[in-house]
Amino acid sequence: MSDVLEVSGLATGYGEISVVRDISLGVGAGSVTVVLGRNGAGKTTTLRAIAGLNPSPRGSVRLDGADISRLSPAQRAARGIAFVQEGKRVFKARTVEENLVVGAYCRHVGRRKAALRAVEVYERFPILGERRRMAAGGLSGGQQQMLAIGQALMSEPKVLLLDEPSGGLAPTIVADVLQVVDDLRASGLAILLVEQAVDFSLRLAQRVVMVNLGRTVYTGLASDPGLDAAIHAAYFSADDTEAAGFDRDDRH
């Protein structure tokens, strides 16, 4: 079965600054692909490009086999791409429920259907249901992260892009958030995860993509015996893909 999300030869950046030069990866339904690499390797920029927030002069992004590379962020969201950005980005002055309703807008659903989706989010995150009338800014960091994920789920996505969901959270809360990610995977969602908590993310992932200097330098299963060496090379090598010890075409 083909992947729900397929990214091939992706290149992007900011203005004239090239950050991502050649990224390829795939995510299947009911699975987690984790993207690992040092700070500045291009991980977040890759997610932004997949979501359509950064233009991509080269490469392709395919969703269920259809090329969405030239679609706007709103069009990609309507097709089934949901992006939870780093930093618990919720509308802090709005209530929990208002934040969730915003998440349904990209699919242009009616108020009644949005209310039903909100109930599903509350069932997954009971604490949000208890605090639905509270301003999001009054939630704890972990609860705000759950709200950000819940907001993304309101659009009933096919693919969930998660950028550093554990960022700034206490270790015990990190475990809770990553358990949520695993539960979503088990429900059939395709998840592309960027995460600095390497040990935690490897427990969740079926596939691992290592990036260095904006390029994919290793792709393999989380169970591959060569993964430890790939991680060490990507995090501690000072040079690019050749120095990391991997051929750029060695993708399996």
Secondary structure, 3 states (H helix, E strand, C coil): CCCCEEEEEEEEEECCEEEEEEEEEEECCCEEEEEECCCCCCHHHHHHHHHCCCCCCEEEEEECCEECCCCCHHHHHHHCEEEECCCCCCCCCCEHHHHHHHHCHHHCCCHHHHHHHHHHHHHHCHHHHHCCCCEHHHCCHHHHHHHHHHHHHCCCCCEEEEECCCCCCCHHHHHHHHHHHHHHHHCCCEEEEECCCHHHHHHHCCEEEEEECCEEEEEEECCCCCHHHHHHHHHHCCCCCCCCCCCCCCEC
